[in-house]
Amino acid sequence: MSLPLIIGHRGASALAPENTIAAFRRAIDDGADGIEFDVRLARDGVAVVIHDATLERTGLVRRKVSDLTAAELGATEVGRWFRQAVTAGAEFAGETVPTLQQVFELFSEHNGLLYLEMKPDAGTGNELASEVVRMIRQSTLVERVIVECFDLSLIQRVKQIDSRIRAAALFEPKLLRTNWFFRQKLAALASASGANEIALHHALASRRMIEQAQQQGLSVVVWTVDNPEWVIRGQALGVSALITNNPASLLTRRNSTGV
């Protein structure tokens, strides 16, 4: 079996502030096969790249992303929190919330995959899905973008608008608290949504679950893993990609196998 692709979670987020151009460039420089990142809508309907619904954690200000325009978010520093957390000095001063357009422009110069997770606010799901599809269509990256979401109805929406776009159904670890019979349906639910891939939290990535997904014709992605031994485990399980905060670490392990 092939060794899994290595995808940078919010970029190389162990080494640079998550979901910033700096983190994406670091992932590229470290040789990652692609990045995973989060997309929301700003107040003016522009798709921006940030995980949280507010700026409290990464921007150190009490503002909602949906209350600000893309220009205002582009003027909001989101590197200072990271410097404080890892004592990395001032190298990330000036990092701000990028737009989806900026990320696409960066990757027009590189060959990596882009795992784009949609993060809808209440009532904005269809609008977000439509804008994401519009942006992908006007880019040159249609064949390299994989749209992800926990809300499978939005996966269906993306596929209804443009069936060419690859999509991944996301499943989180809290599903371990659901009954066994429901968990056996995850692969079928992913397939029914029109997804091409299933993105499992590592706690859900049992051999049985992965086999069920593969039987449905789904590629399997596992998130978020930082233990380099997942490279060999992922290969044994037939996992297609691993999402990690530190691509360089897993790449070192993968490269040590001679591939």
C-alpha positions, 0 to 999 in steps of 0.5 A: 500500500502507498504511504499516506499524503501529509497535510498541514492542519491549518498550515504548519500550525505547530510552527506558525500561527494557524490559518495564516499565510505564514503557516501555509508557506511553512507547510509548503517549505517543509514539503507537505502534500497540501494544507487543511484550513477553515473558511467562514464568511465575513460581514460583506460576504467575502470568504475568509480563512479562520477557524473560530467564530470570534477573534478572542483566541487568535486576534485577542479582541472580542469581536465576531468574524461575521461582524467585520468586513474582509478588509477589517479582518485583513487588518487584524493581527493574528500572530501575537497570540502564537508568539506568546504561546510558544515564545517565538519572538516577533517573526509573525508580527503583522500576520492577519486573517487572509481571504480565500482568494489570497490562499488560492493565489498562493497555491496557484504557484504550488501543486499542493492539495487544499482541504477546505473546511466550511465553517458556517454560522447559523443560517449562513450554510447555503450562502457559504457553500455557494461562495466557496463553489464560486471561488473554486470555479473561478480559480485554477484549482478545481482538481486540487480542492477538497471541500470538507464539512461536519454538516453533510447537507452542505456537502450535498449542496456543494455537489449539487452546484458542481459535481466536479468538486471533491468533498469530504464528510467530516466526523468528530470524536464525540461520536464515540459516545453514540451507540455502536449501531449509529457508528456503523452507518458513518461511511454510508452517511458520507457516501449518501451525501455525495462525498468522495472522501471521509475525514475521521478523527483519529479516535474513530479511525479503527480498522473496521471503520476504515474498511467500511469507508473503503467498501463505499468507495471513499478515500480515508483521511485521518485528523489530527495526528502528530505522532510520526508512527501514524505514517506506518499505521496509516499505510497499513490501514490504507489511509490516503492522507494524514492531517497534522500540525507538524508536517515536517515531523511526519514527512521525516518519518515517511522519508525514512521509509525510502519513499 
